[in-house]
């Protein structure tokens, strides 16, 4: 059965499996979150093509959202 896979796992093994699972969830959710933020950025450019000040404001809002996530 499934639980037999963990017969010889000690606490350290369980901790590492839990940390790996959390890391996998974070890593797997990074791309969809990036697509949402990038979509907001593209919409900021596209909706306000004729109004430069509004476009700059919209792009700056997205930049402030993205900056803490990708501190390069």
N, C-alpha and C positions, 0 to 999 in steps of 0.2 A: 504494500500500500504506500501511499504518498508519505506518510509520517515516518516510514522506515528509512527514508533518505536521511533523516536527521538523527538517527540512532546514536551516532558517535560524535555529534556536534556538541561542543561545550559552549559556555557563555560567550567566549571570545568569538567563536565561529558565528553564533547567532547575531552578535553585535555587528560583525563585519558584513553579514548578509543583509541586515537591516540598513546599514549605512550604504551599501551598494545599491539596494533597492531605492532608497531615497535619492541617491545620485543619479540613478537611471531615470527616475521620474523627472527630476530637474533637467537633465540633459535632453530628454525627449520632449519636454514642453518648451524648450528654448526656441526652436524653429517656428512653431505656430505663434508664439508671442512676438517674435521678430517680424513675422509677416503682418500681424495686426498693426504694429508700430510703423512699419514701412508703408502699409496701406494708408494710414493716417497722414504720413508725410507726403505721399503722392497726391492724396486728396487736397492737402493744403496748397500744393502747387496748381492742381488742375481747376479747382473751383474758383480761384481768384486770379486768373491770368491777367485780367485788365486792371486790377487794383493792387499795385505793388506793395503798398503799406499793409493792406489786409493780408496779402500772401506772406509777407515777412513775419507778421504777427502770428499767423497760423503755423508756419514752419518753426518759429521760435518756441511755441508751445510744445510741439512734438519734440524739439531738441531738448527742452528741459525735462521731458518725460524719459527720453532715451539716455541722456547723459549719465545718470546714476547706474543704469543697467550695463553700460559699456564704457567704463572709464579708461579710455586710451589716451 
